[in-house]
């Protein structure tokens, strides 16, 4: 990618919400594959939090650019983290996953506590890689990060 190129030139979260994820987390990579399988319309785009697209979106929205402990959803309503991001993503998926949106009535404090528990143990349970893996062709076509092509 050209150093002078705008990493967000081809990114439009209002049309295609962007899911930012931990690029070295095996649980996160599995979640991205899951989302691709259950998003038949191909609405979502994906980018590792540490990628140029991820960093530019975090900076644009005033979110921390290091010490990532949450998935981040950037969509037409702004940015969402932790359980709120997960629920907003689920409501746009195909099939029964949309019904998870009903969990928004659970106080955010409680939802985020459960999210934080999983996040705290994700590397120990699911492992991590040294670098963001190059996704399968089906998945890489949905990445906002064109450097993967």
Kinemage of the C-alpha trace (Angstrom):
@kinemage 1
@onewidth
@group {chain A} dominant
@subgroup {mainchain}
@vectorlist {calphas} color= white
{ca unk a 1} P 0.000 0.000 0.000
{ca unk a 2} L 1.282 3.461 -0.887
{ca unk a 3} L 2.335 5.308 2.293
{ca unk a 4} L 0.548 8.451 1.061
{ca unk a 5} L -2.694 6.642 0.260
{ca unk a 6} L -5.662 7.263 2.532
{ca unk a 7} L -6.406 3.899 4.210
{ca unk a 8} L -10.070 4.923 4.444
{ca unk a 9} L -10.455 5.888 0.775
{ca unk a 10} L -12.562 2.803 -0.012
{ca unk a 11} L -14.188 2.451 3.419
{ca unk a 12} L -17.785 3.574 3.949
{ca unk a 13} L -19.106 2.364 7.329
{ca unk a 14} L -22.538 3.824 6.565
{ca unk a 15} L -22.970 1.420 3.649
{ca unk a 16} L -20.741 -1.398 4.870
{ca unk a 17} L -20.236 -1.435 8.645
{ca unk a 18} L -16.650 -2.261 9.605
{ca unk a 19} L -15.841 -4.805 12.292
{ca unk a 20} L -12.442 -4.126 13.857
{ca unk a 21} L -10.954 -7.135 15.621
{ca unk a 22} L -7.807 -8.333 17.364
{ca unk a 23} L -5.687 -9.582 14.476
{ca unk a 24} L -3.663 -12.061 16.534
{ca unk a 25} L -6.591 -13.616 18.438
{ca unk a 26} L -7.692 -17.065 17.266
{ca unk a 27} L -11.164 -16.557 18.764
{ca unk a 28} L -11.490 -13.318 16.780
{ca unk a 29} L -10.433 -15.006 13.537
{ca unk a 30} L -13.057 -17.678 14.134
{ca unk a 31} L -15.640 -14.983 14.790
{ca unk a 32} L -14.805 -13.257 11.492
{ca unk a 33} L -15.233 -16.550 9.599
{ca unk a 34} L -18.551 -17.062 11.417
{ca unk a 35} L -19.740 -13.577 10.490
{ca unk a 36} L -18.867 -14.084 6.823
{ca unk a 37} L -20.858 -17.355 6.778
{ca unk a 38} L -23.930 -15.720 8.355
{ca unk a 39} L -23.895 -12.421 6.443
{ca unk a 40} L -25.310 -13.540 3.099
{ca unk a 41} L -25.786 -9.964 1.906
{ca unk a 42} L -22.076 -9.288 2.443
{ca unk a 43} L -22.764 -6.136 4.429
{ca unk a 44} L -19.874 -6.254 6.886
{ca unk a 45} L -16.253 -5.403 6.167
{ca unk a 46} L -13.414 -6.425 8.461
{ca unk a 47} L -10.074 -4.995 9.518
{ca unk a 48} L -7.601 -5.850 12.264
{ca unk a 49} L -7.453 -3.169 14.943
{ca unk a 50} L -3.713 -2.692 14.283
{ca unk a 51} L -4.067 -2.375 10.495
{ca unk a 52} L -3.892 0.996 8.723
{ca unk a 53} L -7.696 0.927 8.256
{ca unk a 54} L -8.274 -0.045 11.880
{ca unk a 55} L -5.921 2.589 13.222
{ca unk a 56} L -7.392 5.297 10.979
{ca unk a 57} L -10.953 4.466 12.072
{ca unk a 58} L -9.967 4.400 15.749
{ca unk a 59} L -8.229 7.754 15.396
{ca unk a 60} L -11.124 9.298 13.446
{ca unk a 61} L -13.567 8.283 16.190
{ca unk a 62} L -11.346 9.188 19.140
{ca unk a 63} L -10.906 5.617 20.386
{ca unk a 64} L -7.710 4.231 21.949
{ca unk a 65} L -5.284 3.040 19.298
{ca unk a 66} L -3.471 0.537 21.542
{ca unk a 67} L -4.340 -1.966 24.270
{ca unk a 68} L -7.278 -3.414 22.403
{ca unk a 69} L -9.623 -5.427 24.554
{ca unk a 70} L -12.756 -5.186 22.448
{ca unk a 71} L -14.258 -5.713 19.077
{ca unk a 72} L -15.237 -2.360 17.576
{ca unk a 73} L -18.131 -1.869 15.181
{ca unk a 74} L -18.130 1.293 13.074
{ca unk a 75} L -21.474 1.827 11.363
{ca unk a 76} L -23.922 4.549 10.355
{ca unk a 77} L -24.724 5.201 14.036
{ca unk a 78} L -21.081 5.672 15.087
{ca unk a 79} L -18.802 3.349 17.037
{ca unk a 80} L -19.749 0.532 19.372
{ca unk a 81} L -17.586 -1.682 21.566
{ca unk a 82} L -17.803 -4.857 23.615
{ca unk a 83} L -21.257 -6.396 24.055
{ca unk a 84} L -23.042 -3.546 22.308
{ca unk a 85} L -20.904 -4.091 19.200
{ca unk a 86} L -21.559 -7.839 19.335
{ca unk a 87} L -25.328 -7.367 19.643
{ca unk a 88} L -25.468 -4.752 16.874
{ca unk a 89} L -23.536 -7.140 14.632
{ca unk a 90} L -25.821 -10.079 15.513
{ca unk a 91} L -28.968 -8.157 14.634
{ca unk a 92} L -27.741 -7.784 11.028
{ca unk a 93} L -26.877 -11.451 10.543
{ca unk a 94} L -29.038 -14.038 8.820
{ca unk a 95} L -31.094 -16.614 10.647
{ca unk a 96} L -31.657 -16.945 14.373
{ca unk a 97} L -28.657 -14.779 15.295
{ca unk a 98} L -30.815 -11.666 14.913
{ca unk a 99} L -32.770 -12.719 17.991
{ca unk a 100} L -29.706 -11.991 20.154
{ca unk a 101} L -30.538 -8.298 19.698
{ca unk a 102} L -33.204 -8.842 22.398
{ca unk a 103} L -30.353 -9.080 24.933
{ca unk a 104} L -29.893 -5.321 24.669
{ca unk a 105} L -32.441 -5.048 27.510
{ca unk a 106} L -29.826 -6.564 29.844
{ca unk a 107} L -27.949 -3.684 31.469
{ca unk a 108} L -24.776 -2.871 29.556
{ca unk a 109} L -22.737 -3.148 32.746
{ca unk a 110} L -23.723 -6.831 33.072
{ca unk a 111} L -23.322 -7.615 29.362
{ca unk a 112} L -19.882 -6.008 29.298
{ca unk a 113} L -18.824 -7.921 32.429
{ca unk a 114} L -19.527 -11.171 30.586
{ca unk a 115} L -17.744 -9.832 27.492
{ca unk a 116} L -14.717 -8.818 29.588
{ca unk a 117} L -14.529 -12.292 31.151
{ca unk a 118} L -14.304 -13.934 27.734
{ca unk a 119} L -11.823 -11.282 26.544
{ca unk a 120} L -9.587 -11.836 29.574
{ca unk a 121} L -9.203 -15.559 28.829
{ca unk a 122} L -9.390 -15.604 25.026
{ca unk a 123} L -5.666 -16.099 24.449
{ca unk a 124} L -5.354 -18.770 27.133
{ca unk a 125} L -8.321 -20.755 25.841
{ca unk a 126} L -8.161 -20.157 22.077
{ca unk a 127} L -4.536 -19.104 21.613
{ca unk a 128} L -3.027 -16.385 19.497
{ca unk a 129} L -0.779 -16.031 16.486
{ca unk a 130} L 2.345 -13.941 16.048
{ca unk a 131} L 0.699 -11.880 13.312
{ca unk a 132} L -2.675 -11.502 11.660
{ca unk a 133} L -3.202 -14.558 9.489
{ca unk a 134} L -3.909 -14.087 5.802
{ca unk a 135} L -7.591 -14.986 5.469
{ca unk a 136} L -9.120 -17.461 3.051
{ca unk a 137} L -10.131 -15.911 -0.308
{ca unk a 138} L -13.823 -15.936 0.719
{ca unk a 139} L -12.971 -13.895 3.804
{ca unk a 140} L -10.233 -11.657 2.348
{ca unk a 141} L -12.672 -10.254 -0.222
{ca unk a 142} L -14.598 -8.773 2.711
{ca unk a 143} L -11.614 -7.074 4.320
{ca unk a 144} L -11.460 -3.305 4.263
{ca unk a 145} L -7.687 -3.678 4.298
{ca unk a 146} L -6.725 -3.904 0.631
{ca unk a 147} L -3.089 -4.667 1.514
{ca unk a 148} L -4.260 -8.275 2.048
{ca unk a 149} L -5.029 -8.676 -1.651
